[in-house]
Amino acid sequence: MREGFMKRHARGFGAVCAIVLVTLAGLLPLPALAKEIVDLRGRTVEVPGQVDSLTIDDGRFLIALSLIDSAPVDLLAAWPRDIKRLGQASYARYRKAFPALETLPTVASSAENFDMESVLAVAPDVALMSLGRGPSDAQLAQLEAAGIPVVFIDFFNDPFAHQAPSLRILGQLTGHEARAEAYLDFRDRHLRRISQRVADIPAAKRPSVFVEAHAGITNDCCFSPGKGGMGDYIDFVGGHNIGADVLEKAAGKLNLEYIIASDPHVYIATGGPDLRKTGGLVLGGGVDARRARSSLASIAQRPGIAQLTAVKQGNVHGLAHQLLNSPLDTVAIEAFAKWVHPEMFEDVAPSRTLEMINRRFLAVPYEGVGWVDLK
């Protein structure tokens, strides 16, 4: 009898222990399942189900992250510290909001040779790389062998086509898919308003546009978008990019004689705070409207450029190039639309759109003169 009692007691004790273990297991967090991301190179990459740390090779990725995460710097294991790309004033605002940015480890910028050791040293959950740059295939294999997935995104090479898929990838990686979709829905509604209005404009009626990128960065004229890339924005808003007629790639150099012969209806220059030292177009973070307009007037009076009909008629405009290399391009597209078809888009207000983005999405609001008109 005693033996039967002991067996029954043991079975009861085991059952209680099993119940306790099951209960405790239910209280403990389960590891998130791995998931697959299709990046901008078309690669299917397996990443952790919960990504807590990223490396980025372009500081402008921080702007995209700040659209979907209220504390984007907390996601970074390292960054390239390419302050010039953000602009000194923008960097100062991010540093004030997130002091940890100042002491983060650094990895190589996409403008430099890839440094695998710096990525291995911080061992991120995922390494974000710029499309067309970054590690070689052999280095990719080494990073993956070390347990570091590499995901390629792009806000620069083909900004118009790649903004949405790149932001979606960031949303998938960080668990902020809903925030990414909310912003992309906002962007799509603003872009659809433009595309619907220009849809029926025949090619012969599209105003010719000359876009000079980084205007005044050198004395040599003139770096401009060609087929694809930034030139797609001009096509989208119902203009004709003169660079696309002679440049087969997304960007290249136009000679001054060609620009004068084309005599475009609209002249758009891009610039940033970093062009102060070269006498180029200065606008963006930390720049006031008077300084921006003065620098625009100065580059418009260069020999050859001053003789263009667009300049004589005052159809001269400037845009901060940071607005083109992030999902903030929504604002840039609206500015382009107003410059190319002012009567058609009289009701469009890029400043109001930017205010909505600052209020509803950005962790660190965009400040400074993002665009300027000569008139």
N, C-alpha and C positions, 0 to 999 in steps of 0.2 A: 504493500500500500504506500509505504514511504517512497518507493521508487517511482510509482505512478504519479504521486504528488509532485515529486521533483521534476518529472518530465513536463507535466502540465504547467508548472511554475516557470520552467525554462522557456516553453513555447510562448507563454504570456509575456514574459520579460522581453523575448525577441520581437514579439509583435509591437510592444510599446516602443522599443528602440527603432524599429522600422518606421513607425509613425513619426517619431521625433525627427529622424533623419530626413524623411520626405518633407516634413514641415519646414525644417531648417533650409533644405534645398530650395524650397519655394520662396524663402525670404532672401536668399543670396542672389545677387545679380548674375545672370547668365552671360557668358561672353557673346558679343554680337557676332553673327555669322558673317563670313567674308562675302563681298559682293563684287560684281564685275562692272567696270567702267570702259566704255569705248571712247578713246581719246581722239584728238584732232589729227592724228596720223592714221586713224582707223584701227589702231591696236586695241584688242580686248585685254584689259589689265585687271587682275584680281587684287583688290585692296581690302584692308581690314573693314569689318562691319562698322566699327567706330573709329574714326580718324581723329586723333587728338593733337597731332603735330604735323606741320607741313614745312617744307623749304620752298622758297620761290626764287626765281632767277631774274625777276623784273619787279622793281618797287611798285610799278603801276598795278600789279596784281592786287596790291593792298587796297586800292580803291574799289576794285570789283568785290573783294571780300567784305569791305565795309558796307556794301549795299545789302548784304544778306546776313551779316553777323554783327551784333552790337559791340562785340569785343574782338575784332579781327586779329589784333596783335597776339592775343592769347593762343591763337592757332599756330603761330609761327615758331618753329624750332630755330630757324635762321633765315636771313634775307640778304640781298646783295649790297645793301646800304648805298644804292645808287640815288642819292638825294637829288641830284640834278634832274633826273627824270620826273620826280615828284614836284620839284620846285622847292626852294628853301623855305618859303612861307608855308606851303602845304606840309612839308616835313615837320616844321615847328608845331603846327596844330596837331598833327598825329602824335608827336612826342609829348605834347602837353596832356593830351587825352590818355595816352598810353605810355607812361615813362619807361616801361620795359623795352620799348623799341630801341632806346639808346644803348642798351647793353646786350642785345641779341647777338649771338655769333653770326659771322658773315659767310656767305658762299659767293661763288663767282657770278657776276652779272652775265646776262645773255649777250652783252656786247663784248665779253672777254672770252678767253679760252676756258673751256669747262674744267673745273677743279673737282675731281671725284673725291679726293681725300677729305675736303671740307664737308661734303655731304655725308660721307661715311662716319665722320667724327660726331655729327649730331644725331645720326640714326633716326631720321623722321619716319613717321608712319607712311608718308607719301612724299615724293619729290616732284614738285610741279615745275615743268620746263616749258620754255617758249618754243613754239613750232618753228622748225627750220634752224634751230640752234641746239646747244646742249651736248649731251654725251654721244659718242660714237656707238655703233652697234655693239662693239666689244665692251665698251664701258657700261652700256645698258645691261648687258649680261652679267657683268660683275656686280652692279648694284642690286640686280634682282637676286643673284646668288647670295648676297648679304642680307636679303629679306627686305629690301627697300624698293617698292614699286615706283615706277616713273610714269607720270601722266603728262602728256603734251596738250597745252591749250594755246590760244592765240587771240590777242587783242591788238595786234600790230600789222602782221603781214597781209591779212585780208580782213580788215576791221569790220567791214559791213556784213560779210557773210558769217564771220566766226564769233561775233559777240554773243549771240544767243546760245549756241551749243557750248561755248566755254563757260558761260555763267551757269548753265545747267549742270555741267561737270562739277563746278565748285559747290553747287547746292547738293549734289549727290554725295560728294566727299565729306562735307561738313554736317550733313543731316538737315540742311536748310532748303530742301527742295521747294517747300511751299513759299518761302520768301523769294527764292529765285524766280519761281513762276509768277508771283505777284508783280515783281518788277518787270519781267518780260511781257506780261499782259499790258502793263502801263506803257511800256515802250511800243508794243505792237499797235495799240490804239492810236498813239500819236503818229506813228509812221503810216498807218493806214489812211489817216486823214490826208496826208500829203500824196500818197500814191494814187488815191482815187481821183484827186483833182487834176493830176498831170497825165493821167493814163491816155487821154485822147489827143495830146499835143503831138503833131507830126514832127518828124526829125528836122524838117526844114524850118520849123518855127521855134526850135529850141535855141535860146541865147547861148552864144559861145562864151566859155569861161576859161580863164587862165588861173590856175592855182599854183602859187609859189610856196613850196614847203620850206620852213626854217628861213624865211625871207631875211636877207641881209647877213646871214651867218658867215658868208665870205664875200669878197668883191666880185666873184665869178658868178655870172647869171646862167641858168636859173634851174634849180632842182624842182621837179614837178611830177605829179602822178601821171601814169600812163594808163594802160589797160588793166582794169581790176584795181584792187586796193582802194585808196582814197578816192580815186576817180569814179568808183561806183556810186559814191554819194552824189556826185554831180549829175550822173545819169538818173539816179533815183528821183531827184527833185525837179527833173525836166530841163536840165541844161545839157550843153555839149562841151565836154572837156577837150580842149585843143591838144593836150598832151597825148591823148589816146590815138590821135591821128598819126603820130610818128614814133611813139614809144611802145615797143612790144611788151615790155615788162611792166610791173606794177608801178615802177618809179624810175626816173632817169633824168637826164639833163637836156633842157631845151636851149638852143642858142638864141641870142637876143634878136637876130635877124628874122628867125621864124616867128617869134612872138609878135614883133612889129608887123610883119606881113599878115599874120592872122588877125591882128587888131581886135581882140576879144571885147565883147560887150561888158563883161564883168571881170574884175580882178580881185582875187581873194588870196591873202597872204596868211601863213601860219607862223607862229612864233611862241616865245615863252620868256620867263624871267631870265633864263640863262643867256639870252642874246644881248643883254646890256653891254657886255664887254666887247662885242663885235659891231655895235651900232645897228643891230638888226631890229626886227619887230619885237617889242617888249610888251607882254601882257600876261595875264594869269594871276596866280596867287601873289599877294603882296604888291600888286601894281594898281595905281589909281587910274581913273578914266582919262585924266589930262595927259599923264605920261604915255598911256597906250596910244592915244590919238596922235600925239606929237611924234611918236616913233613911226606910226603908220604913214603920216604925212611925209616924213623924211625918206622912207624907202620908196614911196610913190614918186618922189622927185629925182630918182636916179636917172642918168642918161638912158634914153630909149624907153624906159618904163613911163616917164613923164609924157611922152608923145602919144601914148595909147589913148584911144577914144574913151575907154572905160575910165581912165584917170581924169581926162579933161571934163567928162560929164559927172564925175564924182561917184562912179560906181566902184568904189574901192572899200574893201572890208578886211578885217583882221580877225583871226581865230586862234585861241590858245591850243597848241597841238595836243595838250593833255586830254582835251575833250574828245579827241579822235581815237585815242588809244585805250579806251575803257568803255564800259557800257553807258557812260555819260554821253556817248555820241548822239543820243536822242536830242539833246540840246543843240549840238552842232548841226544836225540834219535840219532842224527847224530854222536855224540861222541861215543855212545855205538856201533853203526854200524861199525865205523872205528876200534874200539878196538876188536870186535868179528870177523870181516872179513876184515882185513886191506887191502888185495889185491883187494877185490871186491869193496871197497869203497875208493880207493886211490884218486879219484877225488872229494870226498865230503869234504867240508871245513866248520866245525862248526863256526870257527872264522868269515868267510865271511857271514854266515847266521846271526850270532849275530849282525854284523855290519849293515846288511840290516834292521834287526828288530829295532835297535837303531835309524837308520836314518829315517825309514818310519813310525814307529808306537809309540815307547815308549816316553811318555812325559818326563821321567827322564831316560836317557840311563843307561843300565847295565854296570858297570865298575868293574874291578878286575879280578882275575884269576878264571874263572868258571870251568876249568878242567886242569888236568896236567898228564903227563906221566912220569914214572920212568926213562925211557931211555932218 
